[in-house]
């Protein structure tokens, strides 16, 4: 199984476990995340959730070898990106959170990162654009110029700087992200679950119009790239493990 769940009191911990593939998301993994988050929303005994990877990697995003849709009915991309949640979800990040992996973290309500964490959006280096919310969520979570730099350069963001910029809630020692995420989840569970749910609903309502514009702009960018030589070259180069030869069209 590529997704493993464990209950710790009122907290559901969801582990992505495809380390041989850097926890890249395939169809089975997206469905596993979706099922776990459905349980988190539907079980009144669960008051908080944590989404994490393995000891060495959070997620490298989409498994490009799949070639299938990774959207689910309730959660959207990866089972989480477009989900309307009333139960708080924390990302506990060890190692790389790249592309869709970073976008999964951006879809959560808080991010706890160890000193091994690295955040990046390498899509443009593959002739692509970020399609799972980073085009607008990164600019909310980070200063605009920093988000723009990540989106167009493929550079990594170190955890200490991510904390200083307000993206990350807490930086931990290596191997301690889940422990600190559990501590935050337990603090959340001291609050009224109804009050927490209404708070998240209100916050989501305040950004809903911006999300709609963001998804529309993302769809336009994807449509413009679908027939481009650069997109096909970037994907081919990725599988061939070579440097792309861009044509700019």
C-alpha positions as CSV (number, residue, x, y, z in Angstrom):
1,X,0.0,0.0,0.0
2,X,1.3,3.4,-0.9
3,X,-0.8,5.3,1.7
4,X,-0.9,4.1,5.3
5,X,-3.2,5.6,8.1
6,X,-2.7,5.6,11.8
7,X,-4.9,7.0,14.5
8,X,-3.4,8.8,17.5
9,X,-6.3,9.8,19.7
10,X,-8.4,12.3,17.7
11,X,-5.6,12.8,15.1
12,X,-5.4,10.8,11.8
13,X,-1.8,10.5,10.5
14,X,-1.6,9.8,6.8
15,X,1.7,8.5,5.4
16,X,2.6,8.5,1.7
17,X,4.9,5.5,1.3
18,X,6.4,5.2,-2.2
19,X,10.0,6.1,-1.3
20,X,11.5,4.2,-4.2
21,X,9.6,6.7,-6.4
22,X,10.4,9.6,-4.1
23,X,6.7,9.4,-3.0
24,X,5.6,10.5,-6.4
25,X,1.8,10.4,-6.7
26,X,0.3,7.8,-9.0
27,X,-3.4,6.9,-9.3
28,X,-3.4,4.4,-6.4
29,X,-1.7,6.9,-4.1
30,X,-4.2,9.7,-5.1
31,X,-7.1,7.4,-4.3
32,X,-5.5,6.4,-1.0
33,X,-5.0,10.0,0.1
34,X,-8.6,10.7,-1.0
35,X,-10.0,7.8,1.0
36,X,-8.0,8.9,4.1
37,X,-9.1,12.5,3.9
38,X,-12.7,11.4,3.3
39,X,-12.5,9.5,6.6
40,X,-10.9,12.5,8.3
41,X,-13.9,14.7,7.2
42,X,-16.6,12.1,7.8
43,X,-15.6,10.7,11.2
44,X,-16.7,13.0,14.0
45,X,-14.2,11.4,16.4
46,X,-11.3,12.8,14.3
47,X,-10.5,16.5,15.0
48,X,-7.2,17.0,13.1
49,X,-5.1,15.3,10.4
50,X,-1.5,15.1,9.5
51,X,-0.2,14.4,6.0
52,X,3.4,13.2,5.8
53,X,5.8,11.2,3.7
54,X,8.7,9.0,4.7
55,X,11.8,9.8,6.7
56,X,13.7,11.0,3.6
57,X,11.1,12.6,1.2
58,X,7.7,14.2,1.4
59,X,6.7,14.0,-2.2
60,X,8.2,14.7,-5.6
61,X,4.7,15.4,-7.0
62,X,3.1,13.7,-10.0
63,X,4.4,10.4,-11.2
64,X,4.9,11.4,-14.8
65,X,5.0,7.8,-16.0
66,X,1.4,7.3,-15.1
67,X,-0.2,9.4,-17.9
68,X,-3.6,9.3,-16.1
69,X,-5.8,11.8,-14.2
70,X,-4.9,12.1,-10.6
71,X,-8.1,14.0,-9.6
72,X,-10.7,12.5,-7.3
73,X,-14.3,13.4,-6.9
74,X,-14.1,15.1,-3.4
75,X,-10.5,16.1,-3.3
76,X,-9.5,17.2,-6.8
77,X,-5.8,16.7,-7.7
78,X,-4.1,14.1,-5.5
79,X,-7.2,13.8,-3.4
80,X,-6.4,17.0,-1.5
81,X,-5.8,20.1,-3.7
82,X,-9.4,21.2,-4.2
83,X,-10.9,19.6,-1.1
84,X,-13.3,21.7,0.9
85,X,-12.3,20.8,4.5
86,X,-13.6,21.7,7.9
87,X,-11.1,19.5,9.7
88,X,-7.6,21.0,9.9
89,X,-4.7,19.3,8.1
90,X,-1.0,19.7,8.8
91,X,1.8,18.9,6.5
92,X,4.8,17.3,8.2
93,X,7.7,17.6,5.7
94,X,11.0,15.7,5.7
95,X,13.2,16.0,2.6
96,X,12.0,17.1,-0.8
97,X,8.6,18.6,-1.4
98,X,8.7,19.3,-5.1
99,X,6.1,20.3,-7.7
100,X,2.9,18.7,-6.8
101,X,4.4,17.7,-3.4
102,X,4.9,21.4,-2.6
103,X,1.4,22.1,-3.8
104,X,0.0,19.4,-1.4
105,X,1.8,21.2,1.4
106,X,0.3,24.5,0.3
107,X,-3.2,23.0,0.4
108,X,-2.7,22.2,4.1
109,X,-3.5,24.5,7.0
110,X,0.0,24.5,8.5
111,X,3.5,23.2,7.5
112,X,6.0,21.7,9.9
113,X,9.4,21.1,8.2
114,X,12.6,19.5,9.4
115,X,16.0,20.9,8.5
116,X,16.2,18.3,5.7
117,X,13.1,19.8,3.9
118,X,13.5,21.5,0.5
119,X,10.6,23.2,-1.3
120,X,10.6,23.7,-5.1
121,X,8.5,24.1,-8.2
122,X,10.5,22.7,-11.0
123,X,7.7,22.5,-13.6
124,X,9.1,25.2,-16.0
125,X,12.4,23.2,-16.2
126,X,10.2,20.5,-17.8
127,X,8.3,22.8,-20.1
128,X,5.3,22.8,-17.8
129,X,3.5,25.1,-15.4
130,X,2.4,24.3,-11.9
131,X,-1.2,23.0,-12.3
132,X,-2.3,22.2,-8.7
133,X,-2.7,25.6,-7.1
134,X,0.9,26.9,-6.7
135,X,0.3,29.7,-9.3
136,X,-1.9,31.5,-6.8
137,X,-1.3,29.8,-3.4
138,X,2.4,30.3,-3.5
139,X,1.9,34.1,-3.9
140,X,-0.4,34.0,-0.8
141,X,2.0,32.0,1.3
142,X,5.1,33.9,0.2
143,X,6.2,37.4,-0.8
144,X,5.3,37.8,-4.5
145,X,8.8,38.1,-5.8
146,X,9.9,34.9,-3.9
147,X,7.0,32.9,-5.2
148,X,7.7,34.2,-8.7
149,X,11.4,33.2,-8.4
150,X,10.4,29.6,-7.4
151,X,7.8,29.3,-10.2
152,X,10.1,30.4,-13.0
153,X,13.6,29.3,-11.9
154,X,13.1,25.8,-10.4
155,X,15.3,26.8,-7.4
156,X,14.8,25.3,-4.0
157,X,13.6,27.1,-0.8
158,X,15.5,26.1,2.3
159,X,13.3,25.4,5.5
160,X,14.9,28.2,7.6
161,X,14.2,30.8,4.9
162,X,10.7,29.4,4.4
163,X,10.1,29.9,8.1
164,X,11.4,33.4,8.0
165,X,9.1,34.2,5.1
166,X,6.1,32.8,6.9
167,X,5.5,29.7,4.7
168,X,6.6,27.2,7.4
169,X,5.1,27.3,10.9
170,X,8.0,25.5,12.6
171,X,11.4,24.1,11.7
172,X,12.5,21.0,13.5
173,X,15.6,18.8,13.7
174,X,15.9,16.0,11.2
175,X,13.3,13.3,11.8
176,X,11.2,15.4,14.2
177,X,8.6,17.0,11.8
178,X,5.9,14.4,12.5
179,X,6.5,14.7,16.3
180,X,6.1,18.5,16.2
181,X,3.1,18.2,13.9
182,X,1.4,15.9,16.4
183,X,2.1,18.5,19.1
184,X,0.3,21.2,17.0
185,X,-2.5,18.8,16.2
186,X,-3.0,18.1,19.9
187,X,-3.2,21.8,20.6
188,X,-5.8,22.2,17.9
189,X,-7.8,19.4,19.5
190,X,-8.0,21.5,22.7
191,X,-10.3,23.8,20.7
192,X,-13.9,23.3,19.9
193,X,-14.0,21.2,16.6
194,X,-17.2,23.1,15.6
195,X,-15.5,26.5,16.1
196,X,-12.4,25.3,14.3
197,X,-14.5,24.0,11.4
198,X,-16.4,27.3,11.1
199,X,-13.1,29.2,11.2
200,X,-11.7,27.2,8.3
201,X,-15.0,27.6,6.4
202,X,-14.9,31.4,6.8
203,X,-11.3,31.6,5.8
204,X,-12.0,29.6,2.7
205,X,-15.0,31.8,1.8
206,X,-12.7,34.9,1.9
207,X,-10.4,33.4,-0.7
208,X,-12.9,31.6,-2.9
209,X,-13.2,34.3,-5.5
210,X,-9.4,34.5,-5.8
211,X,-9.2,30.7,-6.1
212,X,-11.7,30.7,-9.0
213,X,-9.6,33.3,-10.8
214,X,-6.5,31.3,-10.1
215,X,-7.9,28.1,-11.5
216,X,-9.1,29.9,-14.6
217,X,-5.6,31.4,-15.1
218,X,-4.0,28.0,-14.5
219,X,-6.3,26.4,-17.1
220,X,-5.4,29.1,-19.6
221,X,-1.7,28.5,-19.1
222,X,-2.0,24.7,-19.4
223,X,-4.1,25.1,-22.6
224,X,-1.4,27.3,-24.1
225,X,1.3,24.8,-23.4
226,X,-0.4,21.6,-24.4
227,X,0.6,21.8,-28.1
228,X,4.0,23.4,-27.4
229,X,7.3,21.9,-28.6
230,X,8.8,22.9,-25.2
231,X,6.4,20.8,-23.2
232,X,7.0,17.7,-25.2
233,X,10.8,18.3,-25.2
234,X,10.8,18.9,-21.4
235,X,8.9,15.7,-20.7
236,X,11.1,13.7,-23.1
237,X,14.2,15.1,-21.5
238,X,13.0,14.2,-18.1
239,X,12.5,10.5,-19.0
240,X,15.8,10.5,-21.0
241,X,17.6,12.0,-18.0
242,X,19.2,14.7,-20.2
243,X,19.2,18.5,-20.4
244,X,16.2,19.8,-22.5
245,X,16.9,21.7,-25.7
246,X,14.3,24.5,-25.6
247,X,12.9,26.0,-28.8
248,X,10.8,28.6,-27.0
249,X,7.6,27.6,-28.7
